[in-house]
Amino acid sequence: MKYNELDLYYQFINNAVQGVDTMKNELETSNIKEKFHQFGYKYTEQRRLILNVLLENPDLHLSSEDIYEYFKMKKIDISQSTVYRTLIVLEKMKIVRKVNLDDGFTRYELFSPDEDHAHHHLICTECGSITDIKNDLLEDLERQILDDYDFEIKDHCLKFFGLCKKCRNQK
């Protein structure tokens, strides 16, 4: 399963053209700078650019390679190692979280402090599109496990693989 690169870059460009509000998830510029300093990191221009790509494309579940290719396409001089290291920093700061979608890449999504668990995903096996499921489908099961096994679940990951509406309609 692989993202269609043209679709990915089209989404990047489309988001940039539409002027998407880059300060989502309660992340305001002053708060971001302050958070970097609280964790002992500098808020550099390169880190700002990398974070903006994630903020402008919250539904894409981007990998470090995707972000690097975006900058390469835009002729912005940021190395792949800088992108990778910045994503590690953003994860430590709980701005992003790693997501394994079983496609061979480590992907990232914005961290939402409102969620008790990582949210679930619908993954199209044809086109690679990913849809977030916002509600926690396993709350009753978690309570049952706590009652039956005296085991408190702290987090879980649930992925559904199948065909999206667009791919089903093409068949």
N, C-alpha and C positions, 0 to 999 in steps of 0.2 A: 504494500500500500504506500502510495507516494502522493504528495501534493502535486497538482498540476502547476508547474512553475509559472506559466503564463497567467493562470487564474490568481496565483499568489501575488505576482507583481501588479496585475490589474487592480487587485484589492488594495495594495499599498498605494498606488497612484490615485485610485478613486477616493480613498480616505483622505489623502493629502489635498486633493482638489476640493473636496467638500468642506475642508477646514474643520475637521473633527475637533471637538473640545479636548485638549490634551491633558487636562487635569481631572481625571476620573478617580473614583474610589477615595475621595477625601484627600487626594494628593494635591496640595497647592504648592507652588514654587517655593515659598518661604518654609513650608513644612518639610519639603523634600531636602532643602539645603540643611535645615536644622537636624533632620534625621541622619543625614550623612555625617555631620559633625559629631552627633551623639555616639555614633558607631566608630568614630575615629577615621573617617574617610573624607577625602576631598571631593567636592561636587564639581567635577571638571566638565568642560564643554562636551567631551566625548561621552561621558556618562549621561549627560543630559540628553544628547542625541539618541543614544541607545534606549534610554527610558522613554523618550517621546515616541519612538517606533512602537514600543510595547503598548503605550497608552493609546496611541492612535489606531491600533489594530488589536483590540482586546479579544476578539473572537477567533483569531487565527492560530493560536497555540504555536508560536514561532520557535524555531530552533536557533542556536547561535549561528549556524550556517545560513539560515534564511535572513537573519538580520545583517550578517556580513555581506551577503549577495545584494541585499537592498542598497547598502552603502556603496558597494562597488558599482552598481548600476547607476547610482546618483553621482558617482565620481567624488564621493566624500572619503577622505583618507583616514580610515579607521581599520586597524589590523584585526584579523580574526581572533588573535589571542586577547586583544583588548575587549572585544565583544564577549568572549567566553569568561574572562576574569570579572568583567562588570556584572554579568548575569549571576556569578557566584556571590558577589558582593550584594546585589539586590535580593538574592535569596536569603542570605544571612540577615539582612535588614527586614525581612518579611514584607517586601514589596512585591516580589514574584514568588511563585512556587514551581518546582519541577513537576512535569507531567510525563508519564510514560504511556504512550498510546500504541505501543507494540509495533512501531514502524521503523525501529532501528535508530531513532533520534531521540535525544533528550529535548523536550519542548518546555516552554515556559508560559505561564498565564499569570495575570495579576492576582495577587493575594487579596482576598476579601476578609477583613476582620469580622464581618457579620456571619460568616459561615463556621459552623462547628467542625465540619469535615470538608475535605475536598469534594467538590461537586462531581457528579457523574457525567459520562459522555456517551453520545451516540456517534458511532464512527462508520461512515459509508465505505464499504469494501471495494466499491467501484471507483469513485472519484476522490476518496480520501477526505471528504468534508467532515467536519466535526461540529456537533451541536452540544452545547452545555445543557444539562438538566439541572435546573436550579433548586428544585425541592429534594429533600432527603427522603429517598424511597425506603430506607432501611431502619427508620426509628423504632418501629414495632419489633422488628427482628433483634435490634440491639438490646431493647428492654428484656425480651425473652431470653437472650443469651446471658444477660446479667442475672436474671432470676434463676435460670436452669443451671448455669455453669459458674456463677459468681465471678464472671469475667467482664470487666468494664472495657468496652471498645473505645479507643481514643480517636481512631481514624480508620477509614476504609477507602477502597478505590473500586469503582464499578464501571465497566465499559460494556456497551452493547454494540455488536458488530452486525451490520446489515446493509440494506440499500435505502438511500435517501429518496425523497419524493421525486426529485429531478431524474435520478437514475432509473427508478422504477417506471417512470413515464416514458423513458427512452426505449425500454425493452418491448 
